[in-house]
Amino acid sequence: MADIFTPGMENWLDELNNLAEGQLLPIQPDWNAAPNSLKAIANKPTLAAVATSGSKADVGLSKVNNTSDAEKPISTATAAAIAEIATGFKNRIINGDMRVNQRGLPASIIATNGYTVDRWGYDASSPGRFAVGANLYTWDTAPGFPHYLAFGAQGAYSAPNDHAYVVQQPIEGDNLMDLLYGTPAAKDCALTAWVRSSVAGTHSGAVYNHAATASFPFTFQIPVVHTWTLIKISIPGNKGSAITAGALAGLYVRFNLGSGSNFLGPAGTWVAGNMAGVTGSLSVLGSNASFGFTGVQFEVGTATSFSYRSISEELAMCQRYFETGNAPCMYIAGVSSFAAYDRVNYKVTKRASPLVKCISWQYFSAGVNTGFTPVVSSSNVGNFDYRGLGLISWNGWCGEGRWEASAEL
């Protein structure tokens, strides 16, 4: 193994032994000194000079900051993530990704006024103008959003001036108090969504208040037909019109499907009245076209990435406004009675006392299931009481039927 050492190192083991025995060998003046010596000063590699100014930059620590933990700088993205955790409600839209569908909206129905998937309502001046459905078409889906809501016109129709056709979501006033609308400190907001249509060009929508006294019409571009497009709309704070606190609607976010001129106004400014979209924008209905959307977010400040919530959290937020369940099964054998009474408790406290419907209920009597409509005797934000009258020799409830409790805005 001697050939792996440089000249002058043949006796390195002897030198180590001498050191172990406490013998000190003479220091030579040259790093490349003769055998049987320790290496010394001359020709030794030099180290970089150490700065003596005391500056942290001189030693490569220019980004170190001796601030307290609370004052340490963080990135904008990290700050936004922390703020979302702190508030828990960055996106004021509920079910913006269309996952929750408690009413069981099928793939296609001919739309009349009312709610579709949870929290999204369809408002039309005449029925039958659109088919609506959850994942209505065999479209590919937007990135990260397997669910969408879509509308398909049932023939080209030019809406009269006083007709409106929109899909919209009302946002509860208590969820918007931090916007400070109606004050000089009113906050700017951002609306984002993935949209798609069979007609390309300039589409429109609007944000308007519950009193229908102030609207912000906006436009957005769909440059290519049948292609999902991410849109971002900046909405300046409304300093002139306050949002009423409470459990009523504060603002509506809507997309125009083909409204008449009375519901169209200028883009990019707050105007008086109830607007659905922008003058001169495309009409999905007039073009006999389709329109779909998902991933909707309305937030304070500038547009950020979509705020995903767990399905259990999203469902509970929807159930504040609408909840459905199966008819209760209350078994009592061998009892003859003319009336039955019971209570159904909601999973989530409602926004207000809901309207309750009992649908296709049945009771078991004389070996067969007999349909009946129970009477809802009382309803509040936590439960409803019902009674069934005229029941003959019943032996228990069948689990058939369901109920709906709606406290929608």
C-alpha positions as CSV (number, residue, x, y, z in Angstrom):
1,M,0.0,0.0,0.0
2,A,3.0,2.3,0.1
3,D,2.4,3.6,-3.4
4,I,-0.8,5.4,-2.4
5,F,1.2,7.8,-0.2
6,T,3.1,10.8,-1.4
7,P,6.9,10.9,-1.0
8,G,7.9,11.6,2.6
9,M,5.0,9.7,4.2
10,E,6.4,6.2,4.2
11,N,7.0,6.4,8.0
12,W,3.6,7.8,9.0
13,L,2.9,4.8,11.2
14,D,6.1,5.4,13.2
15,E,5.2,9.0,13.6
16,L,1.8,8.1,15.0
17,N,3.4,5.6,17.4
18,N,5.9,8.3,18.6
19,L,3.0,10.7,19.2
20,A,1.1,8.0,21.2
21,E,4.2,7.5,23.3
22,G,4.4,11.2,24.0
23,Q,7.4,11.9,21.9
24,L,7.5,15.3,20.1
25,L,9.2,15.4,16.8
26,P,10.8,18.6,15.5
27,I,8.7,20.9,13.5
28,Q,10.1,21.5,10.0
29,P,9.8,24.9,8.2
30,D,8.3,23.4,5.1
31,W,4.9,21.6,4.5
32,N,6.7,19.4,2.0
33,A,9.4,18.5,4.5
34,A,11.6,15.4,4.6
35,P,10.5,12.0,6.0
36,N,10.4,11.4,9.8
37,S,8.9,14.8,10.6
38,L,5.6,16.5,11.2
39,K,4.4,18.8,8.6
40,A,4.9,22.4,9.3
41,I,4.2,26.0,8.3
42,A,5.6,26.8,4.8
43,N,3.4,25.9,1.8
44,K,0.4,25.1,4.0
45,P,-3.0,26.0,2.4
46,T,-4.3,29.3,3.6
47,L,-7.9,30.0,4.9
48,A,-10.0,33.0,3.7
49,A,-9.7,36.0,5.8
50,V,-12.5,36.5,8.4
51,A,-14.2,39.9,8.3
52,T,-13.6,42.1,11.3
53,S,-16.3,44.7,10.5
54,G,-19.0,42.9,12.5
55,S,-21.4,43.1,9.6
56,K,-23.7,40.0,9.2
57,A,-23.4,40.5,5.4
58,D,-19.6,39.9,5.7
59,V,-20.2,36.4,6.9
60,G,-23.1,35.4,4.6
61,L,-25.9,36.1,7.1
62,S,-27.4,39.2,5.5
63,K,-31.0,37.7,5.7
64,V,-30.8,37.0,9.4
65,N,-33.1,39.3,11.4
66,N,-33.0,39.4,15.2
67,T,-36.7,40.4,15.5
68,S,-39.2,38.8,17.9
69,D,-41.2,35.8,16.6
70,A,-44.3,38.1,16.1
71,E,-42.2,40.4,13.9
72,K,-40.4,37.9,11.8
73,P,-41.2,38.3,8.1
74,I,-43.2,35.7,6.1
75,S,-44.1,35.3,2.5
76,T,-47.4,36.6,1.1
77,A,-48.6,33.1,0.4
78,T,-47.8,32.0,4.0
79,A,-49.6,35.0,5.4
80,A,-52.7,34.2,3.3
81,A,-52.7,30.6,4.5
82,I,-52.4,31.7,8.1
83,A,-55.2,34.2,7.7
84,E,-57.4,31.5,6.2
85,I,-56.8,29.2,9.2
86,A,-57.6,32.1,11.5
87,T,-60.8,33.1,9.9
88,G,-61.9,29.7,8.6
89,F,-64.0,31.4,5.9
90,K,-61.9,32.9,3.1
91,N,-64.4,31.9,0.5
92,R,-67.8,33.4,1.2
93,I,-69.5,31.3,-1.4
94,I,-70.8,28.0,-0.1
95,N,-70.6,24.9,-2.3
96,G,-68.6,26.8,-4.9
97,D,-67.3,23.5,-6.2
98,M,-70.8,22.0,-6.6
99,R,-70.1,18.9,-4.6
100,V,-73.2,19.0,-2.4
101,N,-76.5,18.1,-4.0
102,Q,-78.9,17.2,-1.3
103,R,-82.0,17.7,-3.5
104,G,-80.6,15.1,-5.9
105,L,-80.6,17.3,-9.0
106,P,-80.4,14.9,-11.9
107,A,-78.2,15.1,-14.9
108,S,-80.9,17.0,-16.8
109,I,-84.3,18.6,-16.1
110,I,-86.2,21.4,-17.7
111,A,-85.6,24.2,-15.3
112,T,-88.2,26.2,-13.5
113,N,-87.4,28.7,-10.7
114,G,-85.8,27.3,-7.6
115,Y,-82.6,25.8,-6.2
116,T,-80.4,23.4,-8.1
117,V,-77.4,21.9,-6.4
118,D,-77.1,23.3,-2.9
119,R,-77.0,27.1,-2.5
120,W,-77.3,27.8,-6.2
121,G,-80.7,29.2,-7.4
122,Y,-82.1,29.6,-10.9
123,D,-84.3,32.6,-11.5
124,A,-86.2,32.9,-14.7
125,S,-89.1,35.0,-15.9
126,S,-90.6,32.2,-17.9
127,P,-90.2,28.4,-17.4
128,G,-88.8,25.8,-19.8
129,R,-86.1,28.0,-21.3
130,F,-83.2,26.0,-20.0
131,A,-82.3,22.4,-19.1
132,V,-80.2,22.4,-16.0
133,G,-78.1,19.6,-14.5
134,A,-75.3,18.6,-12.2
135,N,-72.6,17.5,-14.7
136,L,-75.2,18.0,-17.4
137,Y,-72.9,17.1,-20.3
138,T,-70.2,14.6,-21.0
139,W,-67.7,17.4,-20.7
140,D,-64.2,17.0,-19.4
141,T,-64.0,18.8,-16.0
142,A,-62.1,21.8,-14.9
143,P,-58.7,21.2,-13.2
144,G,-59.3,20.1,-9.6
145,F,-63.1,20.3,-9.9
146,P,-64.9,17.0,-10.8
147,H,-68.4,18.6,-10.3
148,Y,-70.0,21.5,-12.2
149,L,-73.4,23.0,-12.8
150,A,-74.5,23.6,-16.3
151,F,-77.4,25.1,-18.3
152,G,-78.5,24.4,-21.8
153,A,-80.8,26.6,-23.8
154,Q,-83.9,24.9,-25.2
155,G,-84.0,27.0,-28.3
156,A,-82.9,30.5,-29.2
157,Y,-85.0,33.1,-27.4
158,S,-84.6,36.9,-27.2
159,A,-85.7,37.9,-23.8
160,P,-88.1,40.9,-23.5
161,N,-86.7,43.9,-21.7
162,D,-88.3,43.0,-18.4
163,H,-87.3,39.4,-18.4
164,A,-84.4,38.0,-16.3
165,Y,-82.5,34.7,-16.6
166,V,-79.8,34.2,-14.0
167,V,-78.1,31.6,-11.8
168,Q,-77.1,33.0,-8.5
169,Q,-76.1,32.5,-4.9
170,P,-77.2,34.8,-2.0
171,I,-74.6,35.4,0.7
172,E,-75.9,35.9,4.3
173,G,-75.4,39.4,5.6
174,D,-73.7,38.2,8.8
175,N,-71.0,36.6,6.7
176,L,-70.1,39.9,5.0
177,M,-69.8,42.4,7.9
178,D,-66.0,42.6,7.6
179,L,-66.4,44.1,4.1
180,L,-67.4,47.5,5.7
181,Y,-69.7,48.4,2.8
182,G,-71.3,51.8,3.2
183,T,-68.2,53.3,4.8
184,P,-65.1,55.0,3.5
185,A,-63.2,51.8,4.5
186,A,-65.2,49.5,2.3
187,K,-63.0,46.6,1.2
188,D,-62.2,45.5,-2.3
189,C,-63.1,41.9,-3.2
190,A,-62.3,39.3,-5.9
191,L,-64.6,36.8,-7.6
192,T,-63.0,33.8,-9.4
193,A,-64.6,30.9,-11.2
194,W,-64.0,28.3,-13.9
195,V,-66.5,28.8,-16.7
196,R,-67.3,27.1,-20.0
197,S,-69.7,27.8,-22.9
198,S,-70.6,26.7,-26.4
199,V,-70.4,30.3,-27.5
200,A,-67.2,32.3,-27.2
201,G,-66.9,36.0,-26.5
202,T,-67.9,38.4,-23.7
203,H,-70.2,37.0,-21.1
204,S,-71.4,38.8,-18.0
205,G,-72.7,38.7,-14.5
206,A,-73.3,41.0,-11.5
207,V,-73.0,41.4,-7.7
208,Y,-75.9,43.1,-6.2
209,N,-77.3,43.8,-2.7
210,H,-80.4,42.4,-1.1
211,A,-82.4,45.6,-1.4
212,A,-81.6,45.7,-5.2
213,T,-80.5,49.3,-4.8
214,A,-76.9,48.8,-5.9
215,S,-75.3,46.4,-8.5
216,F,-71.8,45.9,-9.9
217,P,-72.1,44.4,-13.4
218,F,-69.0,42.7,-14.7
219,T,-67.8,41.0,-17.9
220,F,-65.6,38.0,-18.5
221,Q,-64.1,36.4,-21.5
222,I,-64.5,32.9,-22.8
223,P,-62.0,32.9,-25.7
224,V,-62.5,29.3,-26.9
225,V,-65.8,27.3,-27.1
226,H,-66.1,24.2,-24.9
227,T,-62.9,25.0,-23.0
228,W,-62.8,25.6,-19.3
229,T,-61.5,29.1,-18.6
230,L,-60.4,30.6,-15.2
231,I,-61.8,34.1,-14.7
232,K,-60.9,36.7,-12.1
233,I,-63.1,39.7,-11.4
234,S,-62.0,42.6,-9.2
235,I,-64.9,44.2,-7.3
236,P,-64.2,47.6,-5.6
237,G,-65.7,48.1,-2.1
238,N,-69.1,49.8,-2.2
239,K,-68.7,52.9,-0.1
240,G,-72.2,54.2,-0.7
241,S,-74.4,51.2,0.2
242,A,-74.2,49.2,3.5
243,I,-74.9,45.5,3.9
244,T,-77.6,44.8,6.5
245,A,-76.4,42.7,9.4
246,G,-78.4,39.6,10.3
247,A,-79.6,36.3,8.8
248,L,-81.0,37.8,5.6
249,A,-79.2,38.0,2.2
250,G,-76.4,40.6,2.1
251,L,-75.1,40.2,-1.5
252,Y,-76.0,38.1,-4.5
253,V,-73.4,36.7,-6.9
254,R,-75.0,35.9,-10.2
255,F,-74.2,34.9,-13.8
256,N,-76.3,36.2,-16.6
257,L,-77.9,33.6,-18.9
258,G,-79.8,36.0,-21.2
259,S,-81.6,38.8,-19.4
260,G,-83.5,41.7,-21.0
261,S,-82.2,45.2,-21.3
262,N,-83.9,46.4,-18.1
263,F,-81.4,44.2,-16.1
264,L,-78.3,45.2,-18.0
265,G,-75.9,48.0,-17.3
266,P,-72.4,49.4,-17.6
267,A,-69.5,47.2,-16.6
268,G,-67.0,47.8,-13.9
269,T,-68.8,50.3,-11.7
270,W,-71.4,50.3,-8.9
271,V,-74.8,51.5,-10.3
272,A,-78.3,51.8,-8.9
273,G,-80.8,49.1,-9.4
274,N,-81.1,45.3,-9.8
275,M,-78.6,44.3,-12.6
276,A,-78.0,40.8,-14.0
277,G,-75.2,41.6,-16.4
278,V,-73.7,44.1,-18.9
279,T,-75.2,45.8,-21.8
280,G,-74.0,44.3,-25.1
281,S,-72.7,41.1,-23.6
282,L,-73.5,37.7,-25.0
283,S,-76.9,36.0,-24.2
284,V,-76.6,32.2,-23.7
285,L,-80.3,31.9,-24.2
286,G,-80.3,34.1,-27.3
287,S,-77.5,32.0,-28.8
288,N,-79.2,28.7,-28.0
289,A,-76.0,27.9,-26.2
290,S,-74.7,26.1,-23.1
291,F,-73.0,27.5,-20.0
292,G,-71.3,25.8,-17.1
293,F,-69.3,26.9,-14.1
294,T,-67.6,25.6,-10.9
295,G,-64.8,26.6,-8.5
296,V,-66.5,29.9,-7.6
297,Q,-64.9,32.0,-4.9
298,F,-65.8,35.4,-3.5
299,E,-63.1,36.7,-1.1
300,V,-61.8,39.9,0.5
301,G,-58.8,41.4,-1.3
302,T,-57.2,40.0,-4.5
303,A,-57.8,36.7,-6.1
304,T,-56.1,33.7,-4.5
305,S,-56.3,29.9,-5.1
306,F,-59.6,28.1,-4.4
307,S,-60.2,27.4,-0.7
308,Y,-61.1,23.7,-0.4
309,R,-63.1,22.6,2.6
310,S,-63.8,19.1,3.8
311,I,-67.0,17.6,2.5
312,S,-68.4,17.3,6.0
313,E,-67.8,21.0,6.6
314,E,-69.2,22.0,3.3
315,L,-72.3,19.8,3.8
316,A,-72.9,21.3,7.3
317,M,-72.7,24.9,5.9
318,C,-75.3,23.9,3.2
319,Q,-77.6,22.4,5.9
320,R,-77.9,25.7,7.6
321,Y,-80.1,26.6,4.7
322,F,-81.5,23.3,3.5
323,E,-81.6,19.8,5.0
324,T,-83.3,16.6,4.0
325,G,-83.8,13.2,5.7
326,N,-85.7,9.9,5.7
327,A,-89.1,9.6,7.3
328,P,-88.6,8.3,10.9
329,C,-89.3,4.7,11.7
330,M,-91.3,4.6,15.0
331,Y,-92.3,1.0,15.7
332,I,-95.2,0.3,18.1
333,A,-96.8,-3.1,17.9
334,G,-100.4,-4.1,18.5
335,V,-101.7,-0.7,19.3
336,S,-104.9,0.8,17.9
337,S,-104.7,4.5,17.6
338,F,-106.1,7.3,15.5
339,A,-103.1,9.6,15.8
340,A,-99.3,9.5,16.1
341,Y,-97.0,12.3,17.2
342,D,-93.2,12.6,17.0
343,R,-90.3,15.1,16.5
344,V,-87.5,15.2,14.0
345,N,-84.3,17.0,15.1
346,Y,-82.1,18.7,12.5
347,K,-78.4,17.9,12.2
348,V,-77.6,21.6,11.8
349,T,-79.4,24.6,13.3
350,K,-81.2,26.5,10.6
351,R,-80.8,30.1,9.6
352,A,-84.5,30.7,10.4
353,S,-87.5,28.6,11.1
354,P,-87.7,26.5,7.9
355,L,-90.5,25.5,5.6
356,V,-91.0,21.7,6.1
357,K,-92.4,19.3,3.5
358,C,-93.1,15.6,4.2
359,I,-92.9,13.7,0.9
360,S,-94.4,10.2,0.2
361,W,-94.7,9.1,3.8
362,Q,-96.3,5.7,4.6
363,Y,-97.5,3.8,7.6
364,F,-97.9,0.1,8.1
365,S,-101.5,-1.1,8.6
366,A,-103.3,-4.4,8.1
367,G,-100.3,-5.9,6.4
368,V,-99.8,-3.1,3.8
369,N,-98.1,0.2,3.6
370,T,-100.5,3.1,3.4
371,G,-99.6,6.5,2.2
372,F,-100.5,9.6,4.2
373,T,-99.3,13.2,4.6
374,P,-98.5,14.1,8.2
375,V,-99.3,17.5,9.5
376,V,-96.3,19.6,10.6
377,S,-97.6,21.0,13.9
378,S,-94.6,23.2,14.7
379,S,-91.2,24.1,13.2
380,N,-88.2,26.0,14.6
381,V,-84.5,26.3,13.9
382,G,-83.7,23.1,15.7
383,N,-86.6,20.6,14.9
384,F,-90.1,20.1,13.7
385,D,-93.1,18.2,15.2
386,Y,-95.5,16.3,13.1
387,R,-98.7,14.3,13.7
388,G,-100.5,11.7,11.6
389,L,-104.3,11.7,11.9
390,G,-106.8,8.9,11.1
391,L,-104.3,6.1,11.3
392,I,-106.2,2.8,11.9
393,S,-104.7,-0.2,13.8
394,W,-101.2,0.8,12.9
395,N,-98.3,-1.4,13.9
396,G,-95.4,0.9,13.3
397,W,-93.9,3.3,10.8
398,C,-92.5,2.2,7.5
399,G,-89.2,3.8,6.6
400,E,-90.6,5.0,3.3
401,G,-90.7,8.7,2.5
402,R,-88.5,11.7,3.3
403,W,-88.7,15.3,4.6
404,E,-87.2,18.6,3.5
405,A,-86.6,21.6,5.6
406,S,-85.8,24.8,3.7
407,A,-84.5,28.0,5.2
408,E,-83.0,29.4,2.0
409,L,-82.5,33.1,1.6
